[in-house]
Amino acid sequence: STQSTGVALVSVCLATEEKREIVLGMPGGVYDAKLNSPAAQEAVKQALGEFKARAGKSGLLASNDVILVGDVVDIKTQVVAGQKFIITIKLGVTSNSACAANAEHGFVSTANCADTENLGTHSVEVISQPWKTKKYLFGDFKDVEGPALSSYWSE
C-alpha cells in the first residue's frame, strides 16, 4: 500500500539522517556509548580488573576487603588512537564479612551486599587498542562523589 511505502521511506530517511549525524560528528568528540555493546562491557570488565590489580599493589586493600561494584552510571566513548571509554561507575571497598561471603574473584555486587555506605561514584578512562599486544591502556581515575578511591589507583 502507499501508506506502508511512505512509512518505509520515512524510516530509511531517518536511518540515513542518523548515520550522517554520526559520520559528521566532531572528530575526537565525546559521545554516549551503549552499555550493552560488547566493547563497552569489556571496557568496564577491564577497568574493574585493573582497579583490583592496582588496589592490591597499593597496599591499601586489606586481605579481607572486597571491591563493591554498583551500577555503571554513564559511559562515553571517544575515538583516539583506539577507542577511549570514559566510565562512571558506583564503586567501593568493604570488609563486611557477609559481603565477602558473597564475593566472587574479589568483587561483590551491591545486589549481594548491604554495606553501601562505602560506595561512591568514580570515573575511569580505558583505551582499547585491539591491534596492539597490550590491548588496553588505562587513563585517569577520578573520585566524583563519596568515599575516595583514587589513592588505590595510583601506580
N, C-alpha and C positions, 0 to 999 in steps of 0.2 A: 504494500500500500504506500501511498505518497507520504502519509504521516510517519510511518516507521522509517522510510528512507530519509526523511527530514531529520528525525531523531538520530539516526546513524551518522548522517553528515555532520550534525552539530557535535556529536561525540568525537568524531575524527578531528574536527576543527579544534575542539577543546584540548584533545590529546596533543595535537600539533603545537598549540599555544604553550602547553605545559612544557613540552620538550624544548621549545625555542627559549622559554624563560630560563630553563636550566642551562642551556648551552650559552646563552648570552649573559649569564651571571658573571659577576666580577671575578676575574681570575684571582685565586688566592683568597677569595671571600669565605666567610664562615657561614655554614648552612646547618639547619636542623638535620639530624641523621635519624634514620628509622631504627629504633632499638631492636626490632625483631629481625633486622638484617644480620646474616651470619658474620659479616665483617665487624659490625658494631658489637655483637655478642662476644666475639673472640677478643676484641679490644678490651672489653670490660674484664673478661677472664684473665687476660694478660696483665692488666693493671692490678687486679687483686693478687695474682701470684707474685708480681714484683713488689707490691706493698708488703706481703708476708715475708719475702726474702730480705728486704731492706730492714723491716722491723726486727727480724731475728738478728741481723748483723749489727743493728744499732745498740743492742744490749738492753733496750727499753722494754722488750716483750718478755715478760716472765714466763717460765716454763709452764705455768698453769693458766696463762692467758690464751684466749681465743679471739679471733677477729670477728666482730659483729658486723654483718652485712645487711643493710636495708635496701630500700628501693633506689634504682637509678632515677634521679630527679630530672636530668636533662642530658642529652648527648648531642654534640655538634660535630661537624666534620669540616675539614679544610684540606684542599689539595696543596701539598708542599712537595718535597722530594719524597713522595709517597703519599699516604693519606693520614692526616692527623685527626685524632678523635679527642675532643675535649669532653670529658665525662664528669658529670656532677652526680655524686653518689652519697647516700647515707652510710656512714662507716663509723666503727668504734672498736674499742678493745675492752674486754671484760674478763674478770677472773671468777665470775659466778659459776659455781660447780654444776648447777642444773643446766646452764648454757653449755658448759664444757662437755657435759654428758651427751648433749645433742649435736656437738660439733662433728664435722667431717673434714679431715685434712687441715685442721686448724681454723676452720671457718664455721660460723653458725649464723643462720638466717634470723632476722628479727621475728619471723613467724614461729620460730622454735626457742626464742629467748626473751624473757620478760624484762631483762636488765637493759632498758633502752635509755637510761639516764646518761650513759657514756656514749650515746650515739650523736654524731654531729654530721654536718654537711661539708663535703670536701670535693675539690676539683682536681683532676689529674689529666695530664696530657700523654697520649700514647700515639706513636707514629708507626704505621705499618709500612714496611718496605719488603714485600714478599719476594723480590728478586735477589735480595741480599742473604748472606749466610745468617746473620743475626737479623731476623725478620721484624723485630720490634725494638724501638727505642723509646725511652721514657723521658718526658719533659718535667715541667713544674708540677708540684703537688701543693695545693693551697687549702688552708682551712677557711671555709666560707662562714660557718657558724657552729657554735657548740664546742665541745672539748677539742683541743688542739692535737693533731696527729702529725703535723709537718715534721717534727723532730724525728719521728720514726722513719721518714722517707729519706733523710739525709744519707749521703754515702760516706 
